[in-house]
């Protein structure tokens, strides 16, 4: 089976879908691997490292010629996949609900028309046996870490409490909104830097997770919350009563914070608004907000994708594609997710992976020239 690893062409994308470690493992399974020239440069992986691992390196046409499996970080333009075998698999983060060049339904339709079987790795079910294949978790972990570093870079003060001969510097107060994978890593990182950390989430089950990281949980009490926890541990939308109670609680708490990091996402929906302009105005000048959901509509009013803006003396950080800002580590984890996925289903007799229904049906967007995933018809 020929595996093609493509160079990313989305502006600002520095990750790569395979690294020498996973190339060697794919070759060990019996695959033939071809990597597009320059694919790893943004992640500090030279073409020669891929060659040493057993891959061929060439231009996109040569790499795709006869390919049965195409690996990418973000979904490539369907028109750029000419030369792959009919029915070839494409495994990448395909963002079918997104807009612009990074994703969207039009791109999915293009894969169907091109005869590509598109596998959206971000649709991987959150079940025990698929944990090692979960690109959302691996990339969100790094995003939560980097969000704290980005906040520290913009914050004009120190994080830890410092006792000096000239006096004492108080620890920075960090508030994390949304305690998923990214939020938990943000809490842990801020605590390691010496900050005084608090956190909130609409899922009551996260209270113990927050406390386990030595942070203070901030929760609405005695009010019905979300209608139900979403699939995979995600939150669904909050009830109106909970929204009002949370807004009151957060408004009082946020005014006392130096740094706020928001991470709340609802799959397939616009990111929920967590911080209003009035709440930003209540924070003291020099405070920092990092919005990790800025590309999905944003948790913070006034956040701008790809920019650091200032409102009421508060900096709002809206970096795009935060995992790509740690391209080497993000690529290594992403590549391992892909390899773990392929290895779990590798059939030695057929010399290729054969998906089962539970995971195959969960991630397959197109097949036989048609869009087949039910979520794309809702």
DRENVO-953577 format. One line per 2 residues: their letters; for each residue x, y, z of N, C-alpha, C. Coordinates in steps of 0.05 Angstrom, whole numbers, padded with zeros to 5 digits. Each point is the difference from the previous one (the first is absolute). Layout:
# DRENVO-953577
a = X/Y/Z/X/Y/Z/X/Y/Z | ... $
END
This chain:
# DRENVO-953577
xx = 00017/-00024/00000/-00017/00024/00000/00018/00025/00000 | -00006/00018/-00019/00016/00025/-00001/-00014/00021/00017 $
xx = 00016/00012/00018/-00010/00021/00018/00013/00026/-00009 | -00016/00021/-00005/00010/00026/-00008/-00003/00019/00024 $
xx = 00022/00014/00006/-00001/00020/00021/00004/00027/-00013 | -00020/00018/00003/00000/00025/-00015/00011/00023/00017 $
xx = 00012/00019/-00014/00007/00026/00012/-00025/00016/00004 | -00003/00014/00022/-00023/00016/00005/00001/00026/-00015 $
xx = -00022/00009/-00011/-00001/00024/-00016/-00018/00022/00012 | -00012/-00006/00023/-00016/00020/00014/00020/00020/00012 $
xx = -00005/00026/-00004/00017/00021/00011/00003/-00004/00030 | 00024/00000/00010/00005/-00001/00029/00002/-00029/00011 $
xx = -00005/-00020/-00017/00001/-00027/00010/00028/-00011/-00003 | 00013/-00006/00022/00028/-00008/00000/00003/-00030/00007 $
xx = -00022/-00013/00007/00002/-00028/00008/00002/-00018/-00024 | 00007/-00025/00005/00001/-00021/-00021/-00012/-00025/00012 $
xx = -00012/-00016/-00018/-00016/-00023/00009/00016/-00026/00005 | 00026/00001/-00005/00017/-00023/00006/00027/00011/00008 $
xx = 00014/-00015/00017/00027/00007/00008/00017/-00026/-00004 | 00026/00003/00000/00017/-00024/-00006/-00008/-00024/00017 $
xx = -00006/00004/00025/-00008/-00023/00018/-00024/-00015/-00012 | -00021/00014/-00009/-00024/-00013/-00010/00005/-00011/-00028 $
xx = 00017/00013/-00015/00007/-00011/-00027/00013/-00027/00003 | 00019/-00002/00019/00013/-00026/00004/-00021/-00022/00008 $
xx = -00019/00008/00017/-00020/-00019/00009/-00019/-00009/-00023 | -00007/00020/-00017/-00017/-00007/-00023/00015/-00018/-00019 $
xx = 00025/00005/-00005/00016/-00018/-00017/00002/-00027/00013 | 00002/-00001/00026/00000/-00026/00014/-00025/-00016/-00003 $
xx = -00023/00014/-00004/-00025/-00014/-00005/-00002/-00011/-00028 | 00018/00010/-00018/00000/-00009/-00028/-00009/00022/-00019 $
xx = -00004/00024/00009/-00009/00022/-00017/00024/00012/-00014 | -00006/00012/-00023/00020/00016/-00015/-00008/00029/00006 $
xx = 00019/00017/00009/-00007/00027/00008/00015/00020/-00018 | -00015/00020/-00009/00011/00021/-00016/-00008/00027/00013 $
xx = 00019/00018/00003/-00004/00025/00014/00005/00023/-00019 | -00018/00019/-00001/00003/00023/-00017/00024/00016/00009 $
xx = 00017/00009/-00018/00024/00015/00007/-00007/00024/00016 | 00015/00004/00022/-00004/00024/00017/-00023/-00003/00020 $
xx = -00013/-00023/00001/-00024/-00003/00017/00007/00004/00029 | 00024/-00007/00009/00006/00001/00028/00016/00024/00009 $
xx = 00006/00018/-00018/00018/00022/00006/-00011/00018/00022 | -00026/00005/00000/-00012/00017/00021/00001/-00012/00027 $
xx = 00003/-00027/00001/00001/-00014/00026/00029/-00009/00005 | 00019/00012/-00013/00029/-00006/00004/00007/-00028/-00008 $
xx = -00013/-00011/-00020/00007/-00027/-00011/00009/00003/-00029 | 00025/-00005/-00004/00011/00002/-00027/-00008/-00023/-00018 $
xx = 00000/00004/-00026/-00006/-00021/-00019/00018/-00025/00004 | 00025/00006/00006/00019/-00022/00004/-00007/-00019/00023 $
xx = -00013/00011/00020/-00009/-00016/00023/-00021/-00020/-00008 | -00018/00009/-00018/-00020/-00019/-00011/00013/-00021/-00017 $
xx = 00019/00007/-00016/00014/-00019/-00017/00014/-00021/00017 | 00013/00009/00021/00014/-00018/00018/-00019/-00020/00014 $
xx = -00025/00009/00003/-00020/-00017/00013/-00013/-00019/-00019 | 00007/00002/-00026/-00010/-00019/-00019/-00021/00010/-00019 $
xx = -00004/00027/-00001/-00020/00012/-00018/00013/00010/-00025 | -00016/00002/-00021/00008/00015/-00023/-00009/00029/00002 $
xx = 00014/00018/-00013/-00007/00028/00001/-00002/00011/-00029 | -00021/00014/-00005/-00004/00011/-00027/-00020/00022/-00001 $
xx = -00007/00009/-00024/-00021/00021/-00002/-00027/-00012/00004 | -00021/00017/00001/-00026/-00011/00008/-00011/-00020/-00021 $
xx = 00005/00005/-00025/-00010/-00018/-00021/00012/-00028/00003 | 00027/00000/00005/00013/-00026/00003/-00008/-00014/00026 $
xx = -00004/00015/00021/-00008/-00012/00026/-00028/-00012/-00002 | -00018/00014/-00014/-00028/-00009/-00002/-00004/-00022/-00021 $
xx = 00018/-00003/-00018/-00004/-00020/-00021/-00004/-00028/00011 | -00023/-00011/-00004/-00007/-00027/00010/-00004/-00002/00029 $
xx = -00002/00022/00015/-00003/-00001/00029/-00027/-00011/00007 | 00000/-00018/00020/-00025/-00012/00010/-00009/00013/00027 $
xx = 00019/00013/00013/-00006/00014/00025/00015/00026/00001 | -00014/00022/00005/00012/00027/00001/-00003/00010/00029 $
xx = 00023/00009/00011/00000/00011/00027/00004/00030/-00001 | -00015/00014/00016/00003/00029/00002/-00007/00009/00028 $
xx = 00007/00025/00006/-00008/00012/00025/-00027/00014/-00004 | -00002/00017/-00019/-00025/00012/-00008/-00007/-00010/-00028 $
xx = -00026/00000/-00006/-00009/-00011/-00025/00010/00015/-00024 | 00013/-00013/-00019/00010/00014/-00024/-00022/00007/-00019 $
xx = 00006/00018/-00018/-00019/00006/-00022/-00005/-00025/-00016 | -00026/-00007/-00004/-00006/-00025/-00015/00013/00000/-00028 $
xx = 00002/00024/-00012/00012/00002/-00027/00029/-00007/-00001 | 00013/00001/00024/00029/-00005/00001/00007/-00029/00004 $
xx = -00020/-00018/00000/00004/-00028/00006/00001/-00018/-00025 | 00003/00012/-00023/00000/-00015/-00025/00024/-00020/00000 $
xx = -00006/-00024/-00009/00021/-00020/-00001/-00004/-00022/00020 | -00014/00005/00022/-00006/-00021/00019/-00018/-00021/-00012 $
xx = 00001/-00024/00011/-00017/-00021/-00011/-00029/00005/00006 | -00018/-00008/-00017/-00029/00002/00006/-00006/-00014/00026 $
xx = -00015/00013/00017/-00007/-00011/00026/00021/00003/00021 | 00021/00015/-00006/00021/00005/00020/-00011/00013/00025 $
xx = 00012/-00007/00023/-00007/00012/00025/00015/00026/00004 | -00014/00019/00012/00013/00024/00010/-00006/00002/00030 $
xx = 00021/-00001/00016/-00002/00002/00029/00013/00026/00009 | -00017/00018/00012/00010/00026/00008/-00021/00013/00017 $
xx = 00006/00024/00011/-00020/00016/00013/-00015/00015/-00022 | -00025/-00007/-00006/-00013/00010/-00023/-00019/00023/00005 $
xx = -00007/00006/00025/-00015/00023/00008/-00025/00004/-00018 | -00018/-00019/-00002/-00022/00001/-00019/-00021/00022/00007 $
xx = 00000/00010/00024/-00018/00021/00008/00012/00028/-00002 | 00026/00001/-00008/00014/00025/-00001/-00006/00017/-00025 $
xx = 00013/00023/-00001/-00003/00018/-00023/00027/00007/-00010 | 00001/00011/-00024/00026/00008/-00012/00016/-00023/-00009 $
xx = 00027/00005/-00005/00017/-00021/-00012/00005/-00023/00018 | -00004/00003/00026/00007/-00022/00019/-00021/-00022/00000 $
xx = -00024/00004/-00009/-00020/-00021/00002/-00026/00008/-00013 | -00021/-00013/00008/-00027/00006/-00011/-00012/-00022/-00017 $
xx = -00026/00002/-00003/-00014/-00021/-00014/00008/-00001/-00030 | 00007/00023/-00012/00007/00000/-00028/00025/-00018/-00005 $
xx = 00019/00001/00019/00024/-00016/-00003/-00007/-00030/00003 | -00018/-00007/00018/-00009/-00027/00003/-00013/-00010/-00026 $
xx = -00018/00017/-00012/-00012/-00007/-00025/00021/-00005/-00022 | 00022/00016/00002/00021/-00004/-00020/00014/-00026/00003 $
xx = 00004/-00010/00025/00012/-00026/00004/-00018/-00022/-00012 | -00026/00003/00005/-00019/-00020/-00011/00002/-00001/-00031 $
xx = 00000/00024/-00012/00001/00001/-00029/00026/-00011/-00011 | 00021/00002/00015/00026/-00010/-00009/00004/-00030/00006 $
xx = -00021/-00012/00012/00002/-00029/00006/00018/-00006/00024 | 00004/00020/00017/00017/-00004/00024/-00018/-00009/00023 $
xx = 00010/-00019/00016/-00014/-00008/00025/00012/00017/00022 | -00014/00021/00008/00011/00019/00019/-00006/-00009/00029 $
xx = 00021/-00001/00016/-00002/-00008/00028/00007/00024/00018 | -00020/00010/00014/00004/00024/00017/00010/-00010/00027 $
xx = 00026/00004/00006/00012/-00010/00024/-00011/00014/00025 | -00010/00024/-00003/-00012/00014/00023/-00027/-00012/00009 $
xx = -00011/-00017/-00017/-00025/-00014/00007/00005/-00026/00015 | 00025/-00006/00006/00007/-00025/00014/-00017/-00002/00026 $
xx = -00014/-00022/00004/-00017/-00002/00024/00018/00000/00025 | -00011/00012/00021/00016/00001/00025/-00007/-00024/00017 $
xx = 00012/-00022/-00009/-00003/-00026/00014/00028/-00009/00008 | 00002/-00018/00019/00026/-00008/00011/00020/-00009/-00022 $
xx = -00009/-00017/-00018/00019/-00011/-00019/00009/00020/-00021 | -00014/00022/-00002/00007/00021/-00020/00016/00023/00012 $
xx = 00006/-00001/00026/00014/00023/00012/00026/00006/-00013 | 00015/-00020/-00008/00026/00005/-00012/-00002/00010/-00029 $
xx = -00024/00001/-00011/-00005/00009/-00027/-00012/00028/-00001 | -00005/00012/00024/-00016/00024/00002/00017/00025/-00005 $
xx = -00002/00012/-00024/00016/00024/-00006/-00010/00024/00016 | -00025/00001/00006/-00010/00023/00015/00013/00002/00028 $
xx = 00002/-00023/00013/00012/00000/00027/00030/00007/-00002 | 00014/-00012/-00018/00029/00005/-00001/00006/00029/-00007 $
xx = -00015/00011/-00018/00005/00028/-00009/-00010/00020/00021 | -00023/-00006/00012/-00011/00018/00021/00018/00001/00024 $
xx = 00013/-00022/00007/00019/00000/00022/00021/00021/-00004 | 00012/00000/-00024/00021/00020/-00006/-00011/00028/-00001 $
xx = -00025/00003/-00011/-00012/00026/-00001/-00004/00012/00028 | -00009/-00016/00019/-00004/00010/00027/00026/00009/00012 $
xx = 00021/-00015/-00004/00027/00008/00009/00009/00026/-00013 | -00002/00001/-00026/00009/00024/-00014/-00016/00025/00007 $
xx = -00026/-00004/00006/-00017/00023/00007/00011/00014/00025 | 00010/-00015/00019/00011/00012/00024/00026/00015/-00007 $
xx = 00017/-00012/-00016/00025/00014/-00008/-00006/00025/-00016 | -00020/-00001/-00017/-00008/00024/-00015/-00010/00022/00019 $
xx = -00015/-00008/00020/-00010/00019/00020/00023/00012/00015 | 00019/-00017/00008/00023/00010/00015/00017/00020/-00016 $
xx = 00001/-00005/-00027/00015/00017/-00017/-00012/00028/-00003 | -00027/00001/00002/-00015/00025/-00003/-00003/00014/00027 $
xx = 00001/-00015/00021/-00004/00011/00027/00024/00015/00010 | -00003/00024/00009/00023/00017/00007/00011/-00004/00028 $
xx = -00008/-00023/00012/00009/-00005/00028/00009/-00029/00002 | 00010/-00007/00024/00009/-00027/00005/-00023/-00018/00007 $
xx = 00003/-00026/-00004/-00021/-00020/00007/00002/-00007/00030 | 00023/-00009/00010/00001/-00010/00027/00002/00023/00021 $
xx = -00007/-00006/00025/00005/00018/00021/00030/00001/00005 | 00010/00025/00003/00029/00003/00004/00004/00018/00025 $
xx = 00016/-00010/00018/00007/00015/00024/00028/00010/-00003 | 00004/00026/-00001/00026/00012/-00005/00005/00021/00022 $
xx = 00025/00009/00001/00007/00021/00019/-00015/00026/-00005 | -00008/00003/-00025/-00015/00025/-00008/-00030/-00003/00005 $
xx = -00009/-00023/00009/-00028/-00005/00004/-00010/-00025/-00013 | -00025/-00006/00004/-00013/-00024/-00011/-00016/00005/-00025 $
xx = 00003/-00018/-00019/-00017/00001/-00025/-00021/-00022/00003 | -00025/00007/-00003/-00021/-00019/00003/-00001/-00019/-00024 $
xx = -00010/-00024/00004/-00003/-00019/-00022/-00022/00009/-00019 | 00004/-00006/-00025/-00021/00007/-00020/-00024/-00018/00005 $
xx = -00024/00012/-00005/-00025/-00015/00003/-00009/-00008/-00028 | -00002/-00026/-00004/-00008/-00011/-00026/-00026/-00015/00002 $
xx = -00018/00006/-00018/-00027/-00013/00000/-00003/-00014/-00026 | -00005/-00027/00001/-00004/-00016/-00024/-00029/-00007/-00003 $
xx = -00012/00007/-00023/-00028/-00005/-00006/-00002/-00022/-00020 | -00010/-00023/00009/-00002/-00024/-00017/00021/-00020/00008 $
xx = -00007/-00022/00012/00019/-00018/00011/-00001/-00027/-00015 | 00006/00002/-00026/00005/-00024/-00016/00030/-00005/00000 $
xx = 00010/-00013/-00020/00028/-00007/-00002/00017/00026/00001 | -00007/00020/-00017/00016/00024/-00001/-00002/00015/00027 $
xx = -00023/00001/00012/-00004/00014/00025/00016/-00012/00022 | 00000/-00027/00002/00015/-00013/00021/00030/00004/-00003 $
xx = 00010/00000/-00025/00028/00005/-00004/00007/00030/00006 | -00019/00018/-00006/00005/00028/00007/00002/00004/00030 $
xx = -00018/-00014/00015/00001/00001/00029/00027/-00010/00010 | 00008/-00023/-00009/00025/-00012/00009/00024/00017/-00006 $
xx = 00000/00012/-00024/00023/00017/-00008/00001/00025/00016 | -00023/00013/00004/-00001/00025/00016/00009/-00006/00029 $
xx = -00008/-00023/00011/00008/-00007/00027/00030/-00004/00001 | 00011/-00014/-00020/00029/-00004/-00001/00016/00026/-00001 $
xx = -00012/00021/-00012/00013/00026/-00002/-00005/00016/00026 | -00015/-00010/00018/-00003/00013/00026/-00024/00018/00003 $
xx = -00019/-00002/-00019/-00024/00017/00001/-00020/-00011/00020 | -00018/00018/00008/-00023/-00008/00016/-00023/-00005/-00019 $
xx = -00009/-00025/-00002/-00017/-00008/-00023/-00028/-00008/00010 | -00020/00009/-00015/-00027/-00009/00004/-00011/-00009/-00027 $
xx = -00022/-00015/00000/-00011/-00010/-00025/-00030/-00005/00003 | -00013/00000/-00023/-00029/-00007/00000/-00007/-00015/-00025 $
xx = -00022/-00014/00001/-00011/-00016/-00022/-00029/-00005/00006 | -00016/-00005/-00021/-00029/-00006/00005/-00004/-00029/00008 $
xx = 00021/-00016/-00002/-00003/-00028/00007/00010/-00004/00029 | -00018/-00008/00017/00007/-00002/00029/00021/-00021/00005 $
xx = 00003/-00019/-00019/00020/-00021/00004/00028/00010/-00001 | 00004/00024/-00010/00027/00011/-00002/00010/00013/00027 $
xx = -00018/00003/00019/00008/00012/00025/00024/-00015/00013 | -00002/-00026/00001/00021/-00016/00013/00026/00002/-00017 $
xx = -00002/00002/-00026/00023/00002/-00017/00015/00027/00006 | -00016/00021/00003/00012/00026/00006/00014/-00001/00027 $
xx = -00013/-00012/00020/00012/-00002/00027/00025/-00017/00000 | 00000/-00021/-00017/00024/-00018/-00001/00025/00015/-00010 $
xx = -00004/00022/-00014/00023/00016/-00010/00006/00023/00018 | -00012/00000/00024/00005/00021/00020/-00010/00027/-00009 $
xx = -00022/00000/-00014/-00013/00025/-00008/-00027/00002/00013 | -00011/00024/00000/-00026/00005/00014/-00023/-00002/-00020 $
xx = -00019/-00018/00004/-00023/-00002/-00018/-00020/00023/00005 | -00010/00011/-00021/-00020/00022/00001/-00025/-00010/-00014 $
xx = -00021/-00007/00016/-00023/-00013/-00011/-00026/00014/00009 | -00019/00001/-00017/-00027/00008/00007/-00013/-00022/00017 $
xx = -00012/00008/00022/-00012/-00020/00017/-00031/00002/-00001 | -00012/-00023/00003/-00030/-00002/00003/-00015/00011/-00025 $
xx = 00012/-00002/-00024/-00014/00008/-00024/00004/-00022/-00021 | -00022/-00008/-00013/00002/-00020/-00021/00020/00009/-00021 $
xx = 00018/-00017/-00008/00021/00008/-00019/-00007/-00007/-00029 | 00019/-00014/-00012/-00004/-00007/-00028/-00022/-00021/-00003 $
xx = -00011/-00002/-00023/-00021/-00020/-00005/00010/-00028/00002 | 00025/-00004/-00004/00013/-00026/00003/00028/00001/-00011 $
xx = 00018/-00016/00011/00027/00000/-00010/00000/-00012/-00028 | 00014/00013/-00018/00000/-00009/-00028/00017/-00025/-00004 $
xx = -00002/-00011/-00023/00016/-00024/-00006/00030/00006/00001 | 00015/-00020/00010/00029/00004/00002/00008/00018/00022 $
xx = -00017/00007/00019/00007/00016/00022/-00002/00030/-00005 | -00009/00008/-00024/-00004/00028/-00006/-00025/00010/00014 $
xx = -00001/00026/00005/-00024/00012/00011/-00019/00008/-00023 | -00026/-00002/00006/-00019/00011/-00018/-00008/00028/00010 $
xx = -00018/00013/-00013/-00007/00027/00008/-00013/00001/00027 | 00004/00022/00015/-00010/00003/00026/-00029/00010/00000 $
xx = -00014/-00007/00021/-00028/00010/00003/00001/00030/00005 | -00022/00015/-00008/00000/00029/00005/00005/00008/00029 $
xx = -00012/-00016/00018/00004/00006/00029/00029/-00002/00008 | 00013/-00021/-00010/00028/-00004/00006/00017/00022/-00012 $
xx = -00006/00008/-00025/00015/00021/-00013/-00001/00026/00016 | -00024/00007/00010/-00002/00025/00016/00016/-00002/00026 $
xx = -00003/-00023/00014/00014/-00003/00025/00030/-00001/-00004 | 00009/-00013/-00021/00028/-00001/-00006/00011/00028/-00006 $
xx = -00015/00015/-00016/00009/00027/-00008/00004/00017/00025 | -00018/-00002/00019/00003/00016/00025/00025/-00009/00016 $
xx = 00003/-00026/00002/00023/-00011/00015/00026/00008/-00013 | 00002/-00004/-00026/00024/00005/-00015/00007/00030/00000 $
xx = -00021/00017/-00002/00005/00029/-00001/00014/00009/00025 | -00009/-00010/00023/00013/00007/00025/00028/-00011/00003 $
xx = 00005/-00024/-00011/00026/-00013/00003/00020/00011/-00020 | -00009/00005/-00024/00018/00008/-00022/00012/00027/00005 $
xx = -00014/00017/00014/00010/00027/00005/00025/00000/00018 | 00004/-00023/00014/00023/-00002/00018/00023/-00015/-00012 $
xx = -00003/-00008/-00025/00021/-00017/-00013/00020/00016/-00016 | 00024/-00011/-00001/00021/00012/-00017/00000/-00012/-00028 $
xx = -00006/-00026/-00001/00001/-00015/-00026/-00024/-00018/-00001 | -00013/-00001/-00023/-00022/-00018/-00004/00006/-00016/-00026 $
xx = -00004/-00026/00001/00004/-00017/-00023/-00027/-00015/-00006 | -00010/00004/-00023/-00026/-00013/-00007/00005/-00022/-00021 $
xx = -00014/-00023/00004/00005/-00023/-00016/-00025/-00014/-00010 | -00024/00013/00005/-00025/-00014/-00004/-00007/-00003/-00030 $
xx = -00006/-00025/-00008/-00008/-00006/-00027/-00024/-00020/00002 | -00018/00002/-00020/-00021/-00019/-00003/00002/-00011/-00029 $
xx = 00007/-00025/-00004/00004/-00011/-00027/-00023/00006/-00019 | 00007/00010/-00023/-00020/00005/-00020/-00016/00026/00004 $
xx = 00006/00015/00021/-00014/00024/00006/00019/00023/00004 | -00010/00025/-00001/00017/00023/00006/00008/-00002/00030 $
xx = 00024/00010/00006/00009/00000/00028/-00018/00017/00017 | -00006/-00008/00024/-00018/00016/00018/00014/00025/00009 $
xx = -00015/00022/00002/00011/00025/00010/00001/-00001/00030 | 00024/00003/00011/00005/-00002/00029/00006/00027/00013 $
xx = 00013/00018/-00015/00008/00025/00011/-00010/00023/-00017 | -00015/00018/00012/-00011/00023/-00014/00019/00024/00002 $
xx = -00006/00020/-00017/00015/00025/00001/-00001/00013/00028 | -00023/-00001/00012/-00003/00012/00027/00018/-00015/00020 $
xx = 00002/-00026/-00002/00017/-00015/00018/00030/00007/-00005 | 00007/00003/-00025/00027/00008/-00007/00006/00027/00013 $
xx = -00019/00019/-00001/00004/00026/00011/00003/00000/00030 | -00010/-00021/00013/00003/-00002/00029/00028/-00009/00009 $
xx = 00016/-00011/-00018/00027/-00009/00007/00019/00024/00001 | 00021/-00003/00016/00018/00022/00002/00018/00002/-00024 $
xx = 00009/00024/-00007/00018/00004/-00023/00025/-00018/00003 | 00009/-00011/-00022/00023/-00018/00000/-00007/-00029/00002 $
xx = -00026/-00006/00005/-00008/-00028/00001/00000/-00012/-00028 | 00000/-00027/-00001/00002/-00014/-00026/-00022/-00021/-00001 $
xx = -00013/-00003/-00024/-00018/-00021/-00005/00010/-00016/-00025 | 00001/-00026/00002/00008/-00017/-00023/-00025/-00016/-00008 $
xx = -00009/00004/-00025/-00024/-00014/-00010/00009/-00022/-00018 | -00001/-00025/00010/00008/-00023/-00016/-00021/-00008/-00020 $
xx = -00024/00011/00003/-00022/-00007/-00018/-00005/00022/-00021 | 00020/00017/-00004/-00004/00024/-00017/-00007/-00008/-00029 $
xx = 00011/-00023/-00010/-00005/-00008/-00028/-00028/-00012/-00004 | -00013/-00006/00022/-00027/-00012/-00001/-00022/00020/00008 $
xx = 00006/00026/-00002/-00019/00020/00007/00008/00015/00025 | 00016/-00012/00017/00011/00013/00023/-00017/-00001/00025 $
xx = 00014/-00004/00023/-00014/00002/00026/00000/00028/00011 | 00015/00018/-00012/00004/00027/00010/-00009/00021/-00020 $
xx = -00017/00018/00009/-00010/00021/-00017/00024/00018/-00008 | 00003/00005/-00026/00022/00017/-00009/00025/-00015/-00007 $
xx = 00002/-00026/00005/00023/-00015/-00008/00002/-00002/-00030 | 00024/00003/-00011/00004/00000/-00029/00019/-00023/-00007 $
xx = -00008/-00018/-00018/00018/-00022/-00008/00026/00010/-00011 | 00022/-00011/00010/00026/00007/-00010/00012/00026/00011 $
xx = -00013/00012/00019/00009/00026/00010/00000/00002/00030 | 00016/00017/00011/-00001/00008/00028/-00011/00029/00000 $
xx = -00023/00003/00011/-00013/00026/00000/-00003/00010/00029 | -00006/00025/00003/-00003/00012/00027/-00027/00014/00002 $
xx = -00015/-00007/00022/-00025/00012/00006/-00001/00007/00029 | -00006/00026/00006/-00001/00009/00027/00026/-00005/00016 $
xx = 00022/00001/-00015/00026/-00005/00013/00007/-00029/00004 | -00017/-00018/-00009/00004/-00029/00003/00008/-00012/-00027 $
xx = 00021/-00016/00000/00009/-00013/-00025/-00016/-00025/-00004 | -00010/-00004/-00025/-00015/-00024/-00007/00016/-00014/-00021 $
xx = 00010/-00024/00006/00018/-00015/-00017/-00017/-00020/-00016 | 00002/00001/-00027/-00016/-00017/-00017/00016/-00015/-00021 $
xx = 00022/-00012/00009/00017/-00013/-00020/-00015/-00023/-00014 | 00005/-00002/-00026/-00011/-00023/-00015/00017/-00025/00004 $
xx = -00012/-00023/-00003/00014/-00025/-00002/00022/-00002/00021 | -00008/00001/00025/00020/00001/00022/00018/-00025/00000 $
xx = -00010/-00024/-00005/00019/-00023/00000/00023/00003/-00020 | -00006/00013/-00023/00021/00004/-00020/00022/00018/00010 $
xx = -00005/00015/00022/00021/00017/00012/00020/-00017/00015 | -00006/-00025/00004/00018/-00020/00012/00003/-00022/-00020 $
xx = 00009/00006/-00024/-00003/-00018/-00023/00014/-00026/00003 | 00024/00000/00012/00015/-00025/00002/-00014/-00021/00018 $
xx = -00008/00009/00024/-00014/-00018/00018/-00027/-00007/-00010 | -00014/00020/-00011/-00027/-00005/-00010/00000/-00020/-00023 $
xx = 00020/00002/-00017/00002/-00019/-00023/00006/-00028/00010 | 00018/-00002/00020/00007/-00026/00011/-00025/-00014/00012 $
xx = -00016/00015/00015/-00024/-00012/00012/-00021/-00006/-00021 | -00004/00018/-00019/-00020/-00004/-00021/00008/-00025/-00017 $
xx = 00025/-00002/-00007/00010/-00022/-00016/-00004/-00027/00015 | 00004/00000/00026/-00004/-00024/00016/-00030/-00007/00001 $
xx = -00017/00020/00002/-00029/-00005/-00001/-00007/-00014/-00026 | 00010/00009/-00022/-00006/-00012/-00026/00012/-00028/-00002 $
xx = 00024/-00004/00009/00012/-00027/-00001/-00016/-00019/00018 | -00007/00009/00024/-00015/-00018/00018/-00026/-00008/-00012 $
xx = -00013/00019/-00014/-00025/-00006/-00014/00005/-00021/-00022 | 00019/00004/-00016/00005/-00019/-00023/00010/-00027/00011 $
xx = 00017/00000/00020/00011/-00026/00010/-00022/-00016/00013 | -00019/00013/00014/-00021/-00014/00014/-00018/-00016/-00020 $
xx = -00001/00008/-00025/-00018/-00013/-00019/00016/-00013/-00023 | 00026/-00002/00003/00016/-00011/-00022/-00005/-00030/-00003 $
xx = -00007/-00008/-00024/-00004/-00028/-00007/00025/-00009/-00015 | 00015/-00019/00011/00025/-00009/-00012/-00005/-00014/-00027 $
xx = -00022/-00015/-00002/-00005/-00014/-00025/-00006/00019/-00022 | -00016/00020/00005/-00008/00020/-00020/00021/00021/-00004 $
xx = 00018/00003/00020/00021/00021/-00002/-00011/00028/00002 | -00021/00003/00015/-00012/00027/00003/-00019/-00001/00024 $
xx = -00008/00023/00010/-00019/00000/00022/-00028/-00006/-00009 | -00015/-00013/00017/-00028/-00007/-00005/-00016/00010/00024 $
xx = -00017/00020/-00004/-00014/00012/00022/-00024/-00016/00009 | -00006/00001/00026/-00025/-00012/00010/-00022/00021/-00001 $
xx = -00024/-00008/00006/-00023/00018/-00002/00001/00022/00021 | 00008/-00006/00024/-00002/00019/00022/00017/00025/-00006 $
xx = 00024/-00004/-00008/00017/00023/-00005/-00002/00009/-00030 | -00002/-00019/-00018/-00002/00007/-00028/-00024/00018/-00006 $
xx = -00023/-00008/00011/-00024/00016/-00005/00001/00027/00014 | 00015/00001/00022/00002/00025/00015/00016/00021/-00015 $
xx = 00021/-00008/-00015/00018/00020/-00011/-00003/00002/-00031 | -00014/-00018/-00013/-00002/00000/-00029/-00019/00021/-00010 $
xx = 00009/00019/-00016/-00017/00021/-00010/-00011/-00006/-00028 | 00017/-00012/-00017/-00007/-00006/-00027/00008/-00029/-00008 $
xx = -00016/-00011/-00019/00007/-00027/-00010/-00016/-00004/-00025 | 00014/-00013/-00020/-00013/-00006/-00025/-00012/00024/-00014 $
xx = 00014/00023/00002/-00009/00024/-00014/-00022/00015/00014 | -00007/-00008/00025/-00022/00013/00014/00008/00009/00028 $
xx = -00013/00021/00010/00003/00007/00028/-00017/-00018/00016 | 00011/-00013/00021/-00015/-00022/00014/-00003/00005/00030 $
xx = 00013/00020/00011/-00001/00003/00029/-00027/00014/00008 | -00015/-00012/00018/-00026/00011/00007/00001/00028/00012 $
xx = 00022/00007/00014/00001/00027/00011/00001/00022/-00021 | 00007/-00007/-00024/00002/00020/-00021/-00027/00004/-00014 $
xx = -00021/-00014/00009/-00026/00003/-00011/-00020/00012/00021 | 00011/00007/00023/-00017/00011/00021/-00006/00029/-00004 $
END
